[in-house]
Amino acid sequence: MSDMSWFVLISTVAAALAIALGVMFPALAMGKAITQALEALARQPEAEKSITRTLFIGLAMIESLAIYVLVIVLIILFRNPLLEYLLK
Amino acid sequence: MEPLSVLFSIGPFGITRTVVTTWGIMLVLGLGSWLVTRRFSIERPGLLQSAVEGGVQAVEAAIAVVLPDRAGLLLPFVGTLWLFVAVANLTGLIPGLHGPTGDLSATAALAIVVFLSVHWYGIRSAGPGSYLRHYLAPSPILLPFHLVGELSRTLALAVRLFGNIMSLEMAALLVLLVAGLLVPVPLLMLHVVEALVQAYIFGMLALIYIAGGMQSQAARESPDSTKKGNTT
């Protein structure tokens, strides 16, 4: 196989693996956060407002990790800076 | 990840589609608020006035939960952020338009505004000396961590909003390419929810960062006052 087809193959596999792992672990973390929030909510329903607010912010923080992975994957797929060395 | 689409240029600056859309949103929001507030009266509040005042009060109450005594100070800034980011996120749903927040330059500009206003409100509430000293608290060894934290959270603020909105638009486009017309409609409904949630989160994080900058002095001063209260 030529250099170019190796490059395409490897970057596609790497992107798929990266997004799979990068979504899996934030999903676990989000599930854990939501579980704890529901437990806290069941124990103290009157603290609903502050629990919901903190939960939302925490979820946004965790979610941004998955978003970083997505941005990196898109860079690998569409704007790979290392491609220049092959095309030169 | 499309190339920059320069519509026209003023001098050396290329004006992209994002900037033009932002101008449009500014015009709509500015004209809208002027039209809405034009006929306000204290004696006979109309239906529209009650609705707008209810909205402003809701925003103020949301700010007061985080920062109880200074809600009025932050209402203009955080309220504007919420309104602008929500409208900008929803703009992507209009056919032919792209949301400005799907462009990293626009979200980076918003994040820089938040970064500067943290220091502005912090210095305003406590004076420059005691504000800058909170970087050395509790120990000067932590100074690099404070600085890295400031930079990374600003970067995270920009990339989070950009990544969410851009990925939503791109997902709808990909589903349209793969499946065909009307199939991405559920995704667009998700876009509405996600746009509002992201606007809420962006404003809330800005509010929390500003509150952290303002309260870091108060937290440092309160142990002294409680100590004083105990001894006297």
Interface residues (C-beta under 8 A of the other chain):
Chain A: K49 S50 R53 F56 I57 A60 M61 E63 S64 I67 Y68 L70 V71 L74 I75 F78 R79
Chain B: M1 V65 A156 V159 R160 F162 G163 N164 S167 V197 Q198 Y200 I201 M204 L205 I208
